[in-house]
Amino acid sequence: MSAPILTVKDLSMRFGGLLAVDGISFDVSPKEIFAIIGPNGAGKTTVFNCISGFYKPTTGAIALNGKSIAGHPSHHVANEGVVRTFQNVRLFKSMTVLENLLVAQHRQHRPPPLSGLFNTRGYRESEQLKIHNALKWLDVMELRQYANREAGNLAYGHQRRLEIARCMITGPRLLMLDEPAAGLNPQEKKDLQQLIDRLRREYGVTVLLIEHDMGLVMGVSERILVMEYGRPIALGTPEAVRNDERVIKAYLGEA
């Protein structure tokens, strides 16, 4: 079995007197689709924020391919190949769809500072490569017809796809999706499930997923971590989690 791409051990996050995450541990294998679920307020997004560098954990270890990233700023974590979406879509809404994907490539293709001023050959080739990559991902996401439309004018489901495209164009090792199905209709959720599976299968990306839609989670995930009040209550395959009494109690309560 290959070594985990992501390892989280004894992760805790305290905000003053509130212990939002308490002793979370899990690992994610390369090309695995791993989901974190739980009721509202369980601490799922706090775990995401710790992994992606938005929060510095109070205690615990986070490693990417064996290299510690705990407490590193978000741009350093992104440089290591960990990218994410958010519960609320965060696009450059006044830019076009194409421009959103061009901006996302600023770290991959950086010609010398003055090359743009003098319109050098290297600069022109770099710009053409960015456009080529952007159009490729618009084709994958079936968004090419909207390339010149302002991102803020897209339908909500298309905005979600553009946000995922903006992550994928950076060539991530770990793609973190925070409630990607929120606000989508049933057909869009079905298409999203197929898209996530395709990204793993064709592009070799590992996916860490937070989601409330149990149909999507059970249909696409290989393993699931269930949280409640910041703590882990179950970890296993969809089938095992579905039948776990603690999970049923957390979601449905008890008599």
Secondary structure per residue as TSV (DSSP state, phi and psi in degrees):
chain	resnum	aa	ss	phi	psi
A	1	M	-	360.0	136.3
A	2	S	-	-72.0	155.7
A	3	A	-	-67.4	149.9
A	4	P	-	-61.4	144.7
A	5	I	S	-81.2	-32.3
A	6	L	E	-130.4	132.5
A	7	T	E	-128.1	125.2
A	8	V	E	-119.6	126.7
A	9	K	E	-134.0	123.8
A	10	D	E	51.4	43.8
A	11	L	E	-75.7	129.0
A	12	S	E	-135.8	146.4
A	13	M	E	-139.9	120.1
A	14	R	E	-114.6	134.1
A	15	F	E	-115.3	96.0
A	16	G	T	61.3	-119.6
A	17	G	T	-89.9	-0.2
A	18	L	E	-97.9	122.1
A	19	L	E	-95.0	94.4
A	20	A	E	-76.9	-32.1
A	21	V	E	-133.7	132.4
A	22	D	E	-136.9	99.2
A	23	G	E	69.8	46.1
A	24	I	E	-87.8	130.1
A	25	S	E	-137.1	133.9
A	26	F	E	-167.9	165.2
A	27	D	E	-134.4	156.8
A	28	V	E	-126.1	128.2
A	29	S	-	-83.5	155.9
A	30	P	T	-55.9	134.9
A	31	K	T	67.3	15.7
A	32	E	-	-87.3	149.3
A	33	I	E	-106.2	110.4
A	34	F	E	-118.2	128.9
A	35	A	E	-113.1	146.6
A	36	I	E	-117.3	123.3
A	37	I	E	-128.4	168.2
A	38	G	-	158.9	163.4
A	39	P	S	-61.6	165.2
A	40	N	T	-55.4	137.2
A	41	G	T	82.6	8.7
A	42	A	S	-73.9	-18.6
A	43	G	S	105.9	10.8
A	44	K	H	-63.0	-50.2
A	45	T	H	-68.2	-30.4
A	46	T	H	-62.3	-40.6
A	47	V	H	-60.1	-45.8
A	48	F	H	-57.8	-44.6
A	49	N	H	-65.8	-32.7
A	50	C	H	-69.7	-43.3
A	51	I	H	-65.6	-42.3
A	52	S	T	-86.2	0.9
A	53	G	T	91.2	7.2
A	54	F	S	-79.1	-27.4
A	55	Y	S	-122.1	148.6
A	56	K	-	-96.5	116.6
A	57	P	-	-58.3	147.5
A	58	T	S	-68.8	-45.2
A	59	T	E	-145.8	165.2
A	60	G	E	108.4	171.4
A	61	A	E	-123.4	141.9
A	62	I	E	-133.2	124.9
A	63	A	E	-131.9	138.8
A	64	L	E	-111.8	116.0
A	65	N	T	50.4	41.8
A	66	G	T	82.7	-4.5
A	67	K	E	-103.0	126.2
A	68	S	E	-65.3	132.5
A	69	I	-	-124.8	6.3
A	70	A	T	-63.0	126.4
A	71	G	T	81.7	-3.0
A	72	H	-	-73.1	145.6
A	73	P	-	-63.9	156.6
A	74	S	H	-59.0	-36.8
A	75	H	H	-70.4	-29.5
A	76	H	H	-69.9	-40.7
A	77	V	H	-63.2	-41.8
A	78	A	H	-62.2	-38.3
A	79	N	H	-64.0	-24.8
A	80	E	T	-81.8	-5.8
A	81	G	T	103.6	18.0
A	82	V	E	-107.2	112.2
A	83	V	E	-125.7	159.9
A	84	R	E	-148.9	159.6
A	85	T	-	-107.3	176.6
A	86	F	-	-126.0	164.0
A	87	Q	S	-57.0	-43.9
A	88	N	S	-101.2	129.8
A	89	V	-	-57.2	131.4
A	90	R	-	-123.2	76.9
A	91	L	-	-101.1	166.0
A	92	F	-	-83.7	90.0
A	93	K	T	-70.6	-22.0
A	94	S	T	-86.9	-7.7
A	95	M	S	-89.5	160.6
A	96	T	B	-73.7	166.6
A	97	V	H	-57.4	-45.7
A	98	L	H	-63.2	-43.3
A	99	E	H	-63.3	-33.9
A	100	N	H	-59.2	-37.6
A	101	L	H	-80.8	-26.7
A	102	L	H	-69.0	-43.9
A	103	V	H	-61.6	-36.6
A	104	A	T	-64.4	-16.4
A	105	Q	T	-97.2	13.3
A	106	H	T	-63.7	-23.5
A	107	R	T	-89.6	-25.6
A	108	Q	T	-77.8	-36.3
A	109	H	-	-126.3	96.0
A	110	R	-	-123.7	91.3
A	111	P	-	-68.8	165.2
A	112	P	-	-52.2	149.1
A	113	P	T	-53.6	-37.3
A	114	L	T	-94.5	1.4
A	115	S	H	-65.4	-33.9
A	116	G	H	-68.0	-37.2
A	117	L	H	-62.3	-39.0
A	118	F	H	-98.2	2.4
A	119	N	T	51.0	52.2
A	120	T	-	-70.6	165.6
A	121	R	H	-60.9	-42.4
A	122	G	H	-61.0	-38.0
A	123	Y	H	-66.2	-44.6
A	124	R	H	-63.6	-40.7
A	125	E	H	-66.0	-38.3
A	126	S	H	-63.4	-42.4
A	127	E	H	-66.4	-39.1
A	128	Q	H	-65.9	-37.0
A	129	L	H	-66.1	-40.8
A	130	K	H	-59.9	-44.6
A	131	I	H	-64.4	-42.6
A	132	H	H	-58.8	-46.7
A	133	N	H	-63.8	-41.3
A	134	A	H	-63.3	-44.7
A	135	L	H	-66.2	-34.6
A	136	K	H	-59.6	-46.7
A	137	W	H	-74.3	-27.8
A	138	L	H	-66.0	-35.4
A	139	D	H	-66.5	-44.4
A	140	V	H	-59.0	-40.4
A	141	M	T	-89.1	2.7
A	142	E	T	57.4	45.7
A	143	L	-	-121.5	5.7
A	144	R	G	-60.4	-33.8
A	145	Q	G	-66.6	-15.1
A	146	Y	G	-103.5	13.9
A	147	A	T	-53.7	-37.7
A	148	N	T	-101.6	12.1
A	149	R	S	-91.1	145.8
A	150	E	B	-61.5	135.0
A	151	A	G	-59.1	-34.3
A	152	G	G	-68.8	-13.3
A	153	N	G	-97.4	1.1
A	154	L	S	-73.9	154.1
A	155	A	-	-60.1	152.6
A	156	Y	H	-58.7	-42.7
A	157	G	H	-61.9	-36.0
A	158	H	H	-70.7	-33.7
A	159	Q	H	-63.3	-39.5
A	160	R	H	-60.5	-43.8
A	161	R	H	-65.4	-39.1
A	162	L	H	-64.3	-38.9
A	163	E	H	-63.3	-40.2
A	164	I	H	-67.1	-39.9
A	165	A	H	-60.8	-40.2
A	166	R	H	-63.8	-33.2
A	167	C	H	-70.8	-47.9
A	168	M	H	-66.3	-29.1
A	169	I	T	-68.4	-15.3
A	170	T	T	-83.7	-4.8
A	171	G	-	68.8	53.8
A	172	P	-	-73.0	156.0
A	173	R	S	-89.0	-34.9
A	174	L	E	-132.1	121.2
A	175	L	E	-104.4	119.8
A	176	M	E	-106.9	120.0
A	177	L	E	-113.8	115.9
A	178	D	E	-99.5	101.0
A	179	E	S	50.8	58.5
A	180	P	T	-67.6	-19.9
A	181	A	T	-90.5	-1.7
A	182	A	T	-61.4	127.8
A	183	G	T	83.4	0.8
A	184	L	-	-91.4	151.0
A	185	N	-	-83.0	170.5
A	186	P	H	-55.4	-41.0
A	187	Q	H	-67.1	-40.4
A	188	E	H	-64.6	-35.4
A	189	K	H	-66.0	-40.3
A	190	K	H	-63.9	-42.4
A	191	D	H	-64.6	-37.9
A	192	L	H	-63.8	-42.2
A	193	Q	H	-58.8	-44.1
A	194	Q	H	-65.2	-36.9
A	195	L	H	-65.9	-46.1
A	196	I	H	-60.3	-43.6
A	197	D	H	-63.7	-39.1
A	198	R	H	-65.9	-40.3
A	199	L	H	-61.6	-40.5
A	200	R	H	-68.4	-45.3
A	201	R	H	-71.4	-44.9
A	202	E	H	-92.8	-27.6
A	203	Y	H	-116.1	1.2
A	204	G	-	68.2	20.3
A	205	V	-	-84.9	145.4
A	206	T	E	-90.7	138.5
A	207	V	E	-121.2	128.0
A	208	L	E	-113.5	124.1
A	209	L	E	-127.0	132.1
A	210	I	E	-108.9	131.4
A	211	E	-	-160.0	142.6
A	212	H	S	-93.4	-21.5
A	213	D	-	-76.4	106.8
A	214	M	H	-69.2	-28.2
A	215	G	H	-62.7	-44.0
A	216	L	H	-65.9	-47.0
A	217	V	H	-60.1	-48.9
A	218	M	H	-69.2	-27.2
A	219	G	H	-81.7	-25.5
A	220	V	H	-116.1	-21.7
A	221	S	-	-84.7	148.6
A	222	E	S	-95.9	-34.7
A	223	R	E	-139.7	155.0
A	224	I	E	-136.2	133.5
A	225	L	E	-104.0	128.0
A	226	V	E	-107.4	129.8
A	227	M	E	-116.9	151.3
A	228	E	E	-149.3	128.1
A	229	Y	T	52.1	39.2
A	230	G	T	83.2	-2.8
A	231	R	E	-116.5	154.2
A	232	P	E	-78.4	136.6
A	233	I	E	-121.0	-14.6
A	234	A	E	-162.4	149.1
A	235	L	E	-150.0	122.1
A	236	G	E	172.0	-164.9
A	237	T	-	-70.6	161.3
A	238	P	H	-53.0	-41.7
A	239	E	H	-64.3	-43.6
A	240	A	H	-65.8	-41.4
A	241	V	H	-67.5	-40.2
A	242	R	H	-58.9	-33.4
A	243	N	T	-101.8	7.6
A	244	D	-	-77.9	125.8
A	245	E	H	-61.9	-34.0
A	246	R	H	-67.6	-36.5
A	247	V	H	-68.8	-43.9
A	248	I	H	-59.7	-41.0
A	249	K	H	-65.0	-42.6
A	250	A	H	-63.1	-36.4
A	251	Y	H	-90.2	-35.5
A	252	L	H	-111.9	-11.8
A	253	G	-	77.0	-173.3
A	254	E	-	-141.7	158.9
A	255	A	-	-67.1	360.0
